[in-house]
């Protein structure tokens, strides 16, 4: 644990929530994808969110369940306090940088360019800075200033709804006086437990190893993988999947060609990686076969055809964040050709030239 990154996370919540609502199809901001991404980078020891919480009642409950400290910046009637939350967030971040030397990484969840001077100051203090923001509302000045910037809409677990053209609403028809109906009894919302099956396990481990390989320096060990899985889900246990030990779980996934294991520097702590061949090459071959059969095909219509040809297919089992990322990898490997088609407003996949 002493070698892990200690992370302080500060959320400019109004910037994130309004950005997600206005530019991601009206979706509500969800902290879980951000928390999962940070779990792959270190141990989050400070979680604070800044807003006038009278406007975000449901969000407040979601953040409280995620153990986020809520800093309330109320907006007085008739007075403009646009930067009140920003100033408080900057003061708290600098205070943490000076008083808590053990914090090595600061995560600023905002797309506002006003925070660029804070980023520069934190880096001057030898702190690593990660930014998080909605792509279309993030200033072009902010990402280059950070050591790493994560666009919220690209994170694993963020499903952006497909935007559809709005239909003209018909003229309202006056109805007779409404009949009062007794209000239905609202059942308490129960959060769904994570799926505990072999397929979900393979997807979870492959995605986590892929994320660690992208963000970590060097190799990924079994102990690092286990700590990261626990950060993503503190209730994770290999026993829930029928395994007596984490090593047994890893060997099972290695036998299924989901991961590869090799001898690590420490005894009993093997190195974990994703297969370079095997299932990935087979998946590329499957994609190439489908594309060759149907001819030029748009990316948005392709995944259903691939799943129909092979019902067990999932790009996430192979460690890819999305089907587009998988298609790009297949194009890089020469299995297909991928190009943007402005007429279709989509990527178009074709068989490689000469085949």
N, C-alpha and C positions, 0 to 999 in steps of 0.2 A: 504493500500500500504506500510505503514511503516514496516509491518511484513513480507513482501515478500523478497525473496532472490534477491540480485542485482548481475547480472552475467556479467562477461567480457569474451568475446569469441575471441580467437586468433587462426587463421588457418594457418598451414604450408601447403599452398595450393598445392605446387608441390608434396608433399608426398601423399596427398589425391587424387588429380586428376590422377596422374600416377598410383597409387595403384588401383583405380577404373578401369582405362582403361586396365591395364595389367592383373588383376586378377578377374574382374567381367564381363567378356565377352565383353570387349570393351566399356562398358557403360560410359557415361559422368557423372561426379560428379554433384549432385544436392543438393543445400543447404537446400531446403525446409524440408526434413525429419529431418535434424539436428535441424533446427529452431523449428519445431513442438515438438521435444523431449525436447528441452530446455524450451519451453513455458510451459510445464507441471512442470517445476522445479523452475521457477522464472522469473524475468523481466530482459531481456538482455539490458544492458545500454552501452556496448562497443562491437563493431564488427570490427575486423581488420583481413585482409588477406595479407599474405606475399608471393611474387613470382616475377619472371621476367615476367611481364605481356605482353611482346611482344610475348610470346609463348602461351598465353591463351586469345586470343581476344574475343571469344564468351563467355567464362567463366567470363570475366571481365564485360560484359554487364549483365549477370545473377546476379552477386554479387552486382553490382551497383543498380539494381532494388530492391535488398534485403537490401539496405542501409548499405552495408559493406564498411568500409574505406579500400582502396587498398594501400598497402605499396609496392612501386616498388623497387626491388633489381636487377638492370640490371647486366647481366653477360658480362664482357669485353672480347673481342676477345683475345685469346691466354693466358688468365689468369684464374686460377681456383679459384672460389669463392663459393665452395660447401656449406660452413657453414655461408655465409654472411646473408642469410635470418634467419637462426636459431639464430644467435647472436642478430640481431635486435629484433626478437620476444621475446627473453629472457629479453633483456634490457627494452623493453616496458612493459612486464608483471610485472617485479619487480618494475618499476616506478609506475605503477598503484596500486600495492599492498601497497606501502609506502605512496603515495600521495592521494589516494582515499580510505579512510577508509570505506566508505559506501559499497564498493564492497566486497561481502561475498563469492562469488563463481567464480573460474576461470575455463574456459573450454579451454583445449588445444587440438586442432584438429590435431592430428599427430600420427603416429605409431613409430616415431623415438625414440630410447632409449637414444639419446643425451639429451632429455628433462627431463630425470628422476631426475637429480639434481635440476632442476627448480621446479619440483613437490614437492620434499622434502622441499625445502626452502619455498615455498608457504604454505605448511602445518605447518611448523614451525611458520609462521606468522599468524596462526589460520585462514587460508583460506581453504575453501572446494575446492577440485580439481576434475574435471570431465574430463576424456579423451575421445576422439573420434577418431577412426581409422578403416581402412579396415583390416579385420581379418587376411588375409594371409600376409599382409605387416607390421603388428604390432609386435614390439619386445616383447618377453616374459617378459622382465624386466619392461615394462611400466605399464601395467594394475594393477599389485599388488601394485604399488606405489600410485595409485590414490584412492580417496574416492569412485569413481564410474567410470566405463569405458563402453562406448557404442560402440559396433561394428557397423560401418556404414551399412554393408550388412544385419544386423538384424533389422534395424529400420523400423517402419511403413512407408510405401510409397516407399520403395526401392525394385524394382522388378528386381532381377538379371536375365538376360537372360540365358536360358538353353544352355549350351555349346554343340556343335555338332562336331563330327569328321570332319576334313577338307578333302574335296575331292581333288584328284589330278587334277590340271588344265590341260586341253588339250593344245597341242602345238598351239600357235597363228597362224592363217592363214593370210597371207599378203592380204590385201584388196587394191582395187584401191584407188587413191587419194580421201580423204574425201571431200564431198560436204559441203561447208560452209552453215550452217543453222543460220538464225538470232537468237540471244539470246532471250529466252522467257522473258516476263516482270515478274519480281519477285514481287509478292504481299506482302505487309507488313504483318509480323507475328502478329496475334492477339491472346493474351493469352486467353484460355478458362476460362469462369467464373465458379466458383464452382457450382456443381449441387444443385438445390434448390427443392428437393422432399423429401417425407416422408422417403423413404428408405435410402437416403444419410444422412438425419438428424439422423436417428436411429444409423447408422454406426458411424457417427462422434461423437455423444455423448457417445456411448458405448465404443469406442476406447479411448476417452479422459478420461472418468471416470476410465477405466482400467489402463491407464497410471498414473493417479494421485494416485490411490490406491497402485500401485507398488512403486511410488517414494515419496509420501508424508507420513508424520507421522500422525497417528490418522485417523480422518475422513475427508471426502470431503464434503464441504458445497456447496450450490447452488451458492453463490457469488464467491467462488473459481473456480467453474466450468465455470461460465460465463466469468470471467477474462481470463481463459485459452483458451476458445473458441475464444475470441477476439485476443489473442496472435497468435493463429494459423491462423486466418483470420480476419484482422482488419475490414473487411466489414460485418462480421457476424451480423445478426439481426433476431430476432425471427419473426419479421413482414414479412420477406421474405417467411416464411413458413406458414403464415396465422394466427399467434398467436399475441394477443395484449400485452402479457407480458411474461417474461421468466418463471415465475411460472406456467403459463398456459401451456407452452411448456413442462415443466417437468411433470406436471400432465398427459398430453396426453401420454408421453412416459411411465410413470408409469402404466397407464391403459393398454398399449400395452405390459407390462411386459419386457420392454427394461431396465428400471432402477427401483429401489425401493427408496421411500422417507420415511424419519422418522423425528420426531421433533428434531430440533437442539437446541443448547444452546442459540442462539439469535432468537428473535421472527421474523418470516418472512424469516428466512434463514435456510431451512430444510437441513438435511444431505442426501447425495445422495450415493447410492451404487448399485452394480449389483445384480440381483436376484440370490439367491443360488440354487433355484429350478426352476420350471416352464419351460420356454423355453429351458434352458440349459439341463435339464433332458430329455425333449422331443427330443432335438437334439442328445443327447447321445443314446437314444433309436432308433432314425432314423439311426444313424451310425451303431449300433449293428445289426439292421435288414438287412441293405444293405450288411454288411460283412457276416452275416449268409447265405444270399441268394446266394452270388457269391463265397463263400469259401475264402480261403487265397487270399488276394489281395494286390498289391503293393500300397503304399501311393500315388504315382504319378498318378495312374489310378483311385483312389477312389473318388476324389472330384466330377468329372463329373458324376459318378454314383449316388452320393448323391443328386446332383442338379437335376438330371433327375428324381429321386424318389420324390423330394420335390423342385420344381422350386424356391421357395422363400428362400431357405437356404442360409445363409451367416454366416460364423464363426465370422466375424468382428462385426456383430450385437450383438453377445454375449460377445464382449470384448476381443476376442482372436486375437493376432497379425497375426497369420498365420494358415493354415489348419493343419500343423504339431503340433502347440501348442494345437489346439483343440483336435487332435487325442491323444496327450499325456495326456490331461486332462480326456478324455474318458477312456483311459487305467487305469489311476489312480483311477477313479471311478468304475472300474471293468466291464465297458460295453464291452470292447474289449481287446484283447491282442496285444501288439505292440513290435516288435523286429527288430533289424537291420539284414538284410540279405546280407552278402558280395557278394554272387553269383549274386544277382539281383542289387547290389549297390543301395539299397533302403530299406525303412522300409516296413515290411510285417505285415499286420493286419489279425488276425484270431479271430474266436469266442472264448469266454472264455472256458477254460477246464470244462467239465462236462455239457455243454449245447448242 
